[in-house]
């Protein structure tokens, strides 16, 4: 498995619209081959910052999702709400653990 962590700083006032667009992207990923999980985070002391943690079976699965026309349209919306370009970093999942309730 691979996890991509993307950090973005938003323009003031765009937080709610950006968060909703990311939730919609998560929903669209549910049916995609290779989708494992996703989280949208914000640091307690940086309310304009968003961190997306996405886990996929492979980087190729993620790339196929990113080439989908619907994804590209959503990406344009998100970029318009960002104060600066986002930064992404890839990680290989060495070990994972989850609560039985989740």
C-alpha positions as CSV (number, residue, x, y, z in Angstrom):
1,X,0.0,0.0,0.0
2,X,1.0,3.6,-0.6
3,X,-0.1,6.7,1.4
4,X,0.0,10.2,-0.1
5,X,0.0,13.2,2.3
6,X,-1.0,16.5,0.7
7,X,-0.7,19.8,2.6
8,X,-2.6,22.9,1.4
9,X,-3.0,26.4,2.7
10,X,-6.5,27.9,1.9
11,X,-7.6,31.4,1.1
12,X,-9.6,32.9,4.0
13,X,-13.3,32.2,3.6
14,X,-12.9,29.2,1.3
15,X,-12.6,26.6,4.0
16,X,-16.2,25.2,3.9
17,X,-16.3,25.0,0.1
18,X,-12.9,23.3,-0.1
19,X,-13.8,20.8,2.7
20,X,-17.0,19.9,0.9
21,X,-15.2,19.4,-2.4
22,X,-12.7,17.1,-0.7
23,X,-15.6,15.1,0.9
24,X,-17.1,14.7,-2.6
25,X,-13.7,13.5,-3.9
26,X,-13.5,10.9,-1.1
27,X,-17.0,9.7,-2.1
28,X,-16.0,9.4,-5.7
29,X,-12.9,7.4,-4.7
30,X,-15.0,4.7,-2.8
31,X,-15.7,2.8,-6.1
32,X,-12.3,3.2,-7.6
33,X,-9.9,0.2,-7.8
34,X,-7.2,0.4,-5.2
35,X,-8.9,2.9,-2.8
36,X,-8.2,2.0,0.8
37,X,-9.0,5.1,2.9
38,X,-8.8,8.9,3.2
39,X,-8.8,11.5,6.0
40,X,-9.1,15.3,5.8
41,X,-7.2,17.0,8.7
42,X,-6.6,20.5,9.9
43,X,-4.0,21.5,12.6
44,X,-5.5,22.9,15.7
45,X,-3.4,26.1,15.4
46,X,-3.6,26.6,11.6
47,X,-7.2,26.8,10.6
48,X,-6.3,27.7,6.9
49,X,-4.2,24.6,6.5
50,X,-5.6,21.3,5.3
51,X,-3.9,17.9,5.2
52,X,-5.3,15.1,3.1
53,X,-4.1,11.5,4.0
54,X,-5.0,9.1,1.2
55,X,-4.1,5.4,1.2
56,X,-4.2,3.4,-2.0
57,X,-3.2,-0.1,-3.0
58,X,-0.7,1.4,-5.4
59,X,0.4,4.7,-6.8
60,X,-0.9,3.6,-10.2
61,X,-4.4,3.3,-8.8
62,X,-4.2,6.8,-7.4
63,X,-2.9,8.1,-10.8
64,X,-5.8,6.5,-12.7
65,X,-8.2,8.3,-10.4
66,X,-6.4,11.6,-10.9
67,X,-6.8,11.2,-14.7
68,X,-10.6,10.9,-14.5
69,X,-12.3,14.0,-16.0
70,X,-14.6,14.4,-13.0
71,X,-11.5,14.5,-10.8
72,X,-9.9,17.2,-13.0
73,X,-12.9,19.4,-12.7
74,X,-13.0,19.1,-8.9
75,X,-9.2,19.8,-8.9
76,X,-9.8,23.1,-10.7
77,X,-12.3,24.1,-8.1
78,X,-10.0,23.2,-5.2
79,X,-7.0,25.1,-6.7
80,X,-9.1,28.2,-6.9
81,X,-9.6,28.2,-3.2
82,X,-5.9,27.6,-2.3
83,X,-3.6,30.4,-1.2
84,X,-0.6,28.6,-2.6
85,X,0.1,25.3,-4.5
86,X,-0.3,22.2,-2.4
87,X,2.6,19.9,-1.5
88,X,2.4,16.1,-1.7
89,X,4.7,13.4,-0.4
90,X,4.4,9.6,-0.9
91,X,5.0,7.0,1.7
92,X,5.1,3.2,1.5
93,X,2.9,1.7,4.2
94,X,5.1,-0.6,6.3
95,X,2.4,-1.5,8.8
96,X,-1.2,-0.5,9.5
97,X,-3.5,-1.1,12.4
98,X,-7.2,-0.2,12.9
99,X,-9.7,-0.4,15.7
100,X,-12.1,-3.3,15.3
101,X,-15.0,-0.8,15.6
102,X,-13.8,1.0,12.4
